[in-house]
Amino acid sequence: MASGAEIMVKCLENEDVHLVFGYPGAAICPFYDCLIPSAIQHILVREEQNAAHMANGYARSCGKVGVCVVTSGPGATNLITGIATAYMDSIPLVIISGQVNSWLLGRDVFQEADITGACESFTKHSYLVKDAADLPRIFKEAFHIAATGRPGPVLIDVPCDVQNQKVKSWSYPEEADIRGYKPRTQGHALQVRKALKAIEEAERPIICCGGGVVLANAREEMTAFAKKSGIPVCATMMGIGVTPMNSDYYMGMIGMHGRTSANLTMQQADLVILCGARVGDRAVSAPQQIAEKAKIIHIDVDPAEIGKNMPVDIPIVGDVRQVLQSMTEQVTDTVPEAWKQKVLDYKNQFPPRGEPREDSVEPRVFIRDLSAMMEENAILVADVGQNQIWAARNFNVKEGRFLTSGGLGTMGYAIPAALGAKMAKPNRQVVAVCGDGSFQMAMCELGTLIQNDTDIKIIIMQNGVLGMVKEVQDKQYGSRHIGTSLKDGAPDFVKLAESYGIRASLACSNAQAKEQAKEMLQCSEPYILVCRVDPATPTI
């Protein structure tokens, strides 16, 4: 005999889960009680949303499914933004939520919320468990769905009485067999041949990498394909780091906050190879204009994304890694030298912006200095706002990772995601970059950092405003500012850090910031570096 809660824990053990992020409550207490004798480590967050962000950073850093656990009602609803964040960026999560007793469902009892209904539009799948005997199948399916095809979050809502229900005998399935769910991984050979012919005929080709290349762990395959084909590469924000960023053929990030060289290359191209990119409005504001001038090849594991935002001439449904392997075997370098030179000229024509300052920290210069100091396999986690764009445009990803909330643009993401990343890769440098606005959304997790002795470094770009919103108000609303000043009521971030027992320092010039960043990276403990930034510093 085993209870539903015991089965839930055993299912996680069978999926080789070592770490779960969560916040307990009465409706999930049976599960938590059974977690005590397990070897699975529980990380107590300070707010439920951050459980999803930590699981998100964990999953993106180690390639496994991240797991978070919350209670019913407000515990589950607090998690919604974290679930939506993972869904928009295709991050594999399994979310376990407690629920009120099944016979009370629909009666609006204490801490009841229809969480499966609330999250329907931004989960890959969800389950409301009605019989504990179904738990082994459901957990096996949930992990399979979350990790295969286009990854995403899967929700399992378990009423308290189902957790306490006794099951005489059970076994964990060896594999999941779900009717109607058979993701295609191998690209169609005919479509691949069409793509290769289009590449051979193109005079101005470009590759555009998205987050799908990162999720498919296809960095080596993308680099090999780009080198052999001779085609220049640009990336969306989620695709940053898929090829060596210091190579001549890498043009940088495209989009409204992207590099001019990358955007010009995209606009001039007569063939665009989209790899694992959905071409959202921030990446390509006018996809129709691109498609009118260029032939489009779109490679994606999710057929629903192909042609959704940009008309496509040659669709290839399949795993990006496998498709690139196939194409690399057959492709040859037919790119005209004139196009290669033009692309290189674009890159040299538009060098990185910003000059060191003595009266404040110039953030673009500082990010480049920080990048040069960090280890080859370091992980940088950027929050959302101006700090995100400064990091995305100026941080050089070597063998590590660049993590951020690209699809939903969730402020407060960086600190919990960095904690998850560090727990996944404890031997790597992990640095979180925040604005003073986004930091204050997640500073409660400094308690989680200390409780788990997690050595991450946090950089706060303090300019006293919600910088990106202020820019919009400046450009579109005649500099009429409302709701963007953070000066009144802002804490002393150095003293705040010290109250948690975290080392901290304040930099008021680029020379200070560079010196203190060096000290920070050499420190074997958590560290917060506050950089005083001029609020007039532009996003790009």
ZAMARGU-4260 file (C-alpha; in steps of 0.2 Angstrom, whole numbers, plus 5000, padded with zeros to 4 digits):
<rodrens>
0) 5000/5000/5000 | 5006/5017/4996 | 4998/5034/4997 | 4996/5046/4982 | 5009/5058/4990
5) 5021/5043/4992 | 5019/5039/4974 | 5021/5057/4969 | 5038/5057/4977 | 5043/5040/4970
10) 5038/5046/4953 | 5050/5061/4954 | 5064/5049/4960 | 5061/5038/4945 | 5063/5054/4934
15) 5080/5057/4942 | 5074/5073/4950 | 5086/5079/4963 | 5080/5096/4967 | 5062/5104/4968
20) 5058/5123/4971 | 5043/5127/4981 | 5033/5134/4995 | 5022/5123/5006 | 5004/5125/5012
25) 4990/5114/5019 | 4984/5107/5002 | 5001/5101/4998 | 5007/5095/5015 | 5004/5076/5012
30) 5017/5077/4998 | 5029/5088/5008 | 5028/5075/5022 | 5033/5061/5011 | 5047/5072/5004
35) 5056/5071/5021 | 5064/5054/5019 | 5068/5056/5001 | 5085/5061/4994 | 5076/5075/4984
40) 5082/5092/4990 | 5069/5105/4993 | 5073/5124/4990 | 5061/5135/5000 | 5058/5151/4990
45) 5051/5167/4997 | 5037/5170/4984 | 5029/5156/4973 | 5032/5165/4956 | 5051/5163/4960
50) 5049/5144/4962 | 5045/5144/4943 | 5059/5156/4939 | 5072/5145/4949 | 5066/5129/4940
55) 5067/5139/4924 | 5085/5144/4927 | 5089/5126/4933 | 5082/5118/4917 | 5090/5130/4905
60) 5107/5127/4913 | 5108/5108/4915 | 5095/5103/4901 | 5084/5093/4913 | 5066/5096/4917
65) 5064/5109/4931 | 5051/5105/4945 | 5042/5117/4956 | 5029/5114/4970 | 5015/5125/4977
70) 4999/5124/4987 | 4982/5128/4981 | 4973/5145/4979 | 4986/5159/4981 | 5000/5148/4980
75) 4996/5142/4963 | 4990/5159/4957 | 5006/5167/4962 | 5015/5155/4951 | 5005/5160/4935
80) 5018/5173/4929 | 5032/5160/4931 | 5023/5147/4921 | 5019/5160/4907 | 5037/5165/4907
85) 5043/5147/4904 | 5029/5144/4891 | 5034/5159/4881 | 5052/5154/4881 | 5049/5135/4879
90) 5057/5130/4895 | 5053/5112/4901 | 5045/5112/4918 | 5034/5101/4928 | 5023/5111/4941
95) 5015/5102/4955 | 5001/5111/4964 | 4990/5105/4979 | 4972/5107/4977 | 4957/5107/4989
100) 4948/5090/4992 | 4940/5084/4976 | 4923/5083/4983 | 4924/5102/4987 | 4929/5107/4970
105) 4918/5121/4962 | 4911/5127/4979 | 4923/5141/4981 | 4930/5135/4997 | 4945/5141/5006
110) 4960/5143/4995 | 4952/5135/4980 | 4957/5141/4963 | 4954/5133/4946 | 4972/5133/4942
115) 4971/5121/4927 | 4958/5132/4919 | 4968/5148/4923 | 4984/5142/4915 | 4976/5133/4900
120) 4982/5146/4887 | 5001/5145/4893 | 5004/5127/4898 | 5009/5114/4886 | 4997/5102/4895
125) 4989/5100/4912 | 4981/5087/4923 | 4968/5087/4937 | 4971/5071/4946 | 4955/5062/4952
130) 4963/5045/4956 | 4979/5041/4964 | 4981/5026/4954 | 4983/5037/4939 | 4998/5046/4946
135) 5012/5035/4939 | 5005/5037/4921 | 5002/5056/4923 | 5019/5059/4930 | 5028/5049/4916
140) 5017/5058/4903 | 5021/5075/4911 | 5039/5074/4910 | 5039/5067/4892 | 5028/5081/4886
145) 5038/5094/4895 | 5054/5089/4887 | 5050/5083/4870 | 5045/5092/4854 | 5044/5110/4858
150) 5048/5110/4877 | 5036/5119/4889 | 5028/5118/4906 | 5016/5105/4911 | 5004/5107/4926
155) 4999/5093/4938 | 4985/5098/4950 | 4983/5085/4964 | 4968/5087/4977 | 4973/5084/4995
160) 4962/5069/4997 | 4970/5061/4981 | 4987/5063/4990 | 4981/5054/5005 | 4972/5040/4995
165) 4979/5023/4997 | 4984/5012/4982 | 4987/4994/4984 | 5000/4991/4970 | 5008/5002/4957
170) 5023/5003/4945 | 5031/5017/4936 | 5029/5016/4917 | 5045/5013/4907 | 5039/5025/4893
175) 5025/5036/4889 | 5014/5032/4874 | 5002/5046/4871 | 4990/5045/4856 | 4991/5060/4845
180) 5008/5066/4852 | 5022/5060/4841 | 5034/5075/4839 | 5043/5074/4822 | 5062/5076/4824
185) 5069/5071/4807 | 5067/5084/4794 | 5059/5079/4778 | 5073/5074/4765 | 5064/5083/4751
190) 5062/5099/4760 | 5081/5098/4765 | 5086/5096/4747 | 5075/5111/4742 | 5083/5121/4756
195) 5101/5116/4750 | 5096/5121/4732 | 5090/5138/4738 | 5106/5141/4748 | 5116/5136/4732
200) 5107/5149/4722 | 5107/5163/4735 | 5118/5178/4733 | 5115/5186/4750 | 5110/5173/4762
205) 5109/5175/4781 | 5105/5163/4796 | 5094/5169/4810 | 5096/5159/4826 | 5082/5158/4839
210) 5080/5150/4856 | 5076/5134/4848 | 5094/5131/4843 | 5099/5133/4861 | 5085/5122/4867
215) 5090/5108/4855 | 5108/5109/4861 | 5114/5113/4843 | 5128/5125/4846 | 5141/5114/4838
220) 5130/5110/4824 | 5126/5128/4820 | 5144/5133/4821 | 5149/5119/4809 | 5135/5123/4797
225) 5139/5142/4797 | 5158/5138/4794 | 5155/5126/4780 | 5142/5135/4771 | 5150/5152/4773
230) 5134/5160/4778 | 5134/5175/4791 | 5124/5172/4807 | 5113/5184/4817 | 5102/5179/4832
235) 5087/5184/4841 | 5089/5188/4860 | 5085/5170/4864 | 5097/5164/4852 | 5112/5173/4859
240) 5127/5162/4861 | 5123/5149/4848 | 5139/5153/4838 | 5155/5161/4844 | 5152/5180/4846
245) 5169/5185/4841 | 5169/5177/4824 | 5169/5187/4808 | 5153/5179/4802 | 5142/5183/4818
250) 5133/5199/4816 | 5125/5200/4833 | 5107/5202/4839 | 5093/5208/4827 | 5077/5218/4832
255) 5072/5234/4838 | 5086/5234/4851 | 5098/5224/4840 | 5114/5229/4832 | 5113/5240/4816
260) 5125/5228/4807 | 5113/5213/4810 | 5098/5222/4805 | 5106/5229/4789 | 5112/5212/4784
265) 5094/5205/4787 | 5086/5218/4777 | 5098/5216/4762 | 5097/5197/4762 | 5089/5187/4748
270) 5088/5171/4758 | 5084/5170/4777 | 5086/5153/4786 | 5076/5154/4802 | 5082/5141/4814
275) 5071/5139/4830 | 5065/5157/4829 | 5047/5162/4830 | 5051/5179/4823 | 5041/5190/4836
280) 5039/5208/4834 | 5054/5213/4844 | 5065/5203/4832 | 5057/5208/4816 | 5045/5222/4816
285) 5040/5220/4798 | 5041/5202/4793 | 5031/5204/4777 | 5044/5216/4771 | 5058/5204/4774
290) 5048/5190/4765 | 5044/5201/4750 | 5062/5203/4746 | 5069/5186/4752 | 5066/5168/4751
295) 5062/5161/4768 | 5068/5144/4775 | 5061/5140/4792 | 5067/5125/4803 | 5057/5122/4819
300) 5051/5107/4829 | 5034/5115/4831 | 5024/5116/4815 | 5013/5129/4822 | 5027/5141/4823
305) 5032/5139/4804 | 5023/5153/4794 | 5014/5160/4809 | 5023/5177/4809 | 5032/5177/4792
310) 5027/5169/4776 | 5038/5154/4772 | 5044/5146/4756 | 5053/5131/4762 | 5046/5124/4779
315) 5056/5110/4788 | 5048/5102/4803 | 5061/5094/4814 | 5073/5095/4828 | 5085/5109/4823
320) 5100/5099/4828 | 5096/5084/4817 | 5091/5095/4802 | 5108/5105/4804 | 5118/5089/4804
325) 5110/5083/4788 | 5112/5100/4780 | 5130/5102/4785 | 5134/5085/4777 | 5128/5091/4760
330) 5131/5110/4760 | 5145/5119/4751 | 5151/5137/4752 | 5143/5145/4737 | 5142/5162/4746
335) 5149/5176/4735 | 5164/5185/4742 | 5156/5202/4739 | 5142/5198/4751 | 5155/5191/4764
340) 5164/5207/4763 | 5149/5218/4763 | 5143/5209/4779 | 5161/5212/4787 | 5160/5230/4782
345) 5143/5232/4791 | 5151/5225/4807 | 5166/5236/4806 | 5156/5251/4802 | 5145/5250/4818
350) 5156/5247/4833 | 5149/5245/4851 | 5143/5261/4859 | 5148/5270/4875 | 5163/5278/4882
355) 5170/5276/4900 | 5164/5289/4912 | 5171/5296/4929 | 5155/5303/4935 | 5144/5287/4934
360) 5146/5270/4927 | 5143/5268/4908 | 5134/5252/4908 | 5138/5246/4890 | 5157/5249/4893
365) 5155/5240/4910 | 5146/5225/4903 | 5161/5223/4890 | 5174/5224/4904 | 5164/5212/4915
370) 5163/5200/4900 | 5181/5200/4897 | 5184/5196/4916 | 5172/5181/4917 | 5176/5163/4914
375) 5174/5154/4898 | 5159/5144/4904 | 5151/5157/4914 | 5132/5160/4915 | 5125/5178/4914
380) 5107/5180/4918 | 5099/5197/4913 | 5083/5204/4920 | 5071/5214/4909 | 5073/5232/4905
385) 5088/5243/4900 | 5099/5231/4909 | 5093/5217/4898 | 5098/5226/4882 | 5114/5232/4888
390) 5119/5214/4893 | 5112/5207/4877 | 5121/5219/4866 | 5138/5219/4875 | 5141/5203/4884
395) 5152/5190/4874 | 5145/5173/4877 | 5160/5161/4876 | 5157/5143/4881 | 5143/5148/4894
400) 5126/5154/4893 | 5115/5170/4892 | 5099/5168/4901 | 5084/5180/4901 | 5065/5182/4899
405) 5063/5185/4881 | 5046/5181/4876 | 5036/5187/4891 | 5048/5200/4897 | 5046/5196/4915
410) 5054/5209/4927 | 5061/5200/4943 | 5067/5185/4933 | 5086/5187/4935 | 5089/5183/4953
415) 5079/5167/4955 | 5084/5161/4938 | 5102/5164/4943 | 5099/5154/4959 | 5092/5140/4949
420) 5107/5140/4937 | 5120/5140/4951 | 5111/5125/4959 | 5112/5116/4942 | 5130/5121/4939
425) 5138/5124/4956 | 5155/5125/4949 | 5152/5139/4936 | 5152/5158/4938 | 5134/5164/4939
430) 5131/5183/4938 | 5114/5191/4938 | 5112/5209/4930 | 5097/5219/4936 | 5090/5236/4936
435) 5085/5244/4953 | 5067/5241/4948 | 5068/5223/4944 | 5080/5220/4959 | 5066/5226/4970
440) 5054/5214/4963 | 5064/5199/4968 | 5075/5205/4982 | 5066/5194/4994 | 5075/5179/4987
445) 5091/5185/4995 | 5085/5175/5009 | 5084/5159/4998 | 5102/5164/4993 | 5109/5164/5010
450) 5099/5149/5017 | 5106/5138/5003 | 5123/5146/5003 | 5122/5149/4985 | 5137/5159/4978
455) 5130/5170/4964 | 5135/5188/4960 | 5122/5201/4958 | 5125/5218/4948 | 5112/5232/4951
460) 5111/5245/4938 | 5105/5259/4949 | 5098/5274/4939 | 5083/5278/4950 | 5070/5276/4936
465) 5061/5263/4926 | 5073/5267/4912 | 5064/5259/4897 | 5047/5265/4901 | 5054/5282/4904
470) 5062/5281/4886 | 5045/5278/4879 | 5037/5292/4889 | 5052/5303/4882 | 5050/5298/4864
475) 5031/5296/4862 | 5023/5306/4876 | 5033/5323/4876 | 5043/5318/4891 | 5028/5318/4902
480) 5034/5306/4916 | 5022/5296/4927 | 5026/5281/4938 | 5044/5279/4933 | 5054/5287/4947
485) 5061/5275/4959 | 5071/5288/4970 | 5058/5290/4983 | 5058/5275/4995 | 5073/5267/4987
490) 5083/5257/4999 | 5102/5258/5002 | 5106/5243/4992 | 5123/5241/5000 | 5116/5241/5018
495) 5102/5230/5012 | 5114/5217/5006 | 5124/5218/5022 | 5108/5215/5033 | 5108/5198/5024
500) 5126/5196/5028 | 5131/5198/5009 | 5146/5207/5004 | 5142/5223/4994 | 5150/5238/4986
505) 5145/5254/4977 | 5154/5260/4960 | 5152/5278/4954 | 5163/5277/4939 | 5169/5264/4926
510) 5186/5263/4934 | 5178/5259/4951 | 5166/5247/4943 | 5180/5237/4934 | 5190/5236/4950
515) 5176/5230/4961 | 5170/5218/4948 | 5187/5210/4948 | 5186/5209/4967 | 5168/5202/4966
520) 5172/5188/4954 | 5187/5183/4964 | 5176/5182/4980 | 5170/5165/4985 | 5155/5171/4993
525) 5139/5180/4986 | 5142/5198/4982 | 5131/5213/4976 | 5139/5226/4966 | 5129/5242/4964
530) 5133/5253/4949 | 5127/5271/4949 | 5121/5274/4932 | 5116/5291/4923 | 5097/5290/4920
535) 5100/5298/4904 | 5110/5283/4897 | 5101/5276/4882 | 5095/5258/4880 | 5106/5256/4864
</rodrens>
